[in-house]
Amino acid sequence: MGRFEKILQKVLSGRQDTCIGFSETISLLQNLGFSLRIKGSHHIFFCDGIDEIINIQPDGSQAKPYQVKQIRELIVRYHLEENHE
């Protein structure tokens, strides 16, 4: 299992939302096909075919748990994990 798959599984499990690194979150979203725009500390992700945008900010070196939950819900809603299995 590669690094991407490990990060994806951590996010999808929902048990480690407080332990997801911010850089891991960025890497995950980019590997899922999202484009990134940065404005200050806000990292804004968008993707063709997905109406919502994802706006995340770091909490030290970690991703904010509520934002990890939002990412998980988006991955599940749009079945993004199926494209990378």
C-alpha positions in Angstrom: 0.0 0.0 0.0 1.5 3.3 -1.1 1.5 6.6 0.8 -1.6 7.9 -1.0 -3.6 4.9 -0.1 -2.5 5.1 3.5 -3.6 8.7 3.8 -6.9 8.0 2.1 -7.6 5.1 4.5 -6.8 7.3 7.5 -9.2 9.9 6.3 -11.9 7.4 5.4 -11.7 5.5 8.7 -12.8 8.6 10.7 -10.8 7.4 13.7 -7.7 9.6 13.2 -9.1 13.0 12.3 -6.9 14.8 14.9 -3.8 13.0 13.6 -3.9 13.9 9.9 -1.0 16.2 8.8 -1.8 19.3 6.8 0.7 18.4 4.1 -0.9 14.9 3.9 -4.3 16.5 3.4 -2.9 18.7 0.5 -1.3 15.7 -1.1 -4.5 13.6 -0.8 -6.7 16.2 -2.4 -4.2 16.8 -5.2 -4.0 13.1 -5.9 -7.8 13.0 -6.1 -7.7 15.5 -8.9 -8.3 18.8 -7.1 -6.6 22.0 -8.1 -5.2 24.3 -5.5 -5.4 28.1 -5.0 -3.7 29.7 -2.0 -4.9 33.0 -0.5 -3.1 33.8 2.8 -3.4 30.7 5.0 -6.4 29.5 3.1 -5.8 26.6 0.8 -8.8 26.4 -1.6 -9.3 23.2 -3.6 -11.7 22.8 -6.5 -12.4 20.1 -9.1 -14.3 19.9 -12.3 -17.5 18.0 -11.8 -17.7 18.8 -8.1 -19.9 21.8 -7.1 -18.4 22.3 -3.7 -15.0 23.9 -3.0 -12.8 22.8 0.0 -11.2 25.6 2.0 -8.7 24.4 4.6 -6.2 26.1 6.9 -3.4 24.5 9.0 -3.6 24.1 12.7 0.1 24.0 13.3 1.3 21.1 11.2 -2.0 19.3 11.4 -5.3 19.6 9.5 -8.3 20.8 11.5 -10.4 17.8 12.4 -13.7 19.3 11.3 -12.1 20.0 7.9 -10.9 16.4 7.6 -14.5 15.3 8.3 -15.7 17.6 5.5 -13.1 16.1 3.1 -14.2 12.6 4.0 -17.9 13.5 3.4 -17.0 14.9 0.0 -14.9 11.8 -1.0 -17.8 9.5 0.0 -20.5 11.7 -1.6 -18.7 11.8 -5.0 -17.2 8.3 -4.8 -13.7 9.7 -5.3 -12.1 6.8 -3.6 -13.4 4.4 -6.3 -11.3 6.1 -8.9 -8.1 5.3 -7.0 -8.4 1.8 -5.9 
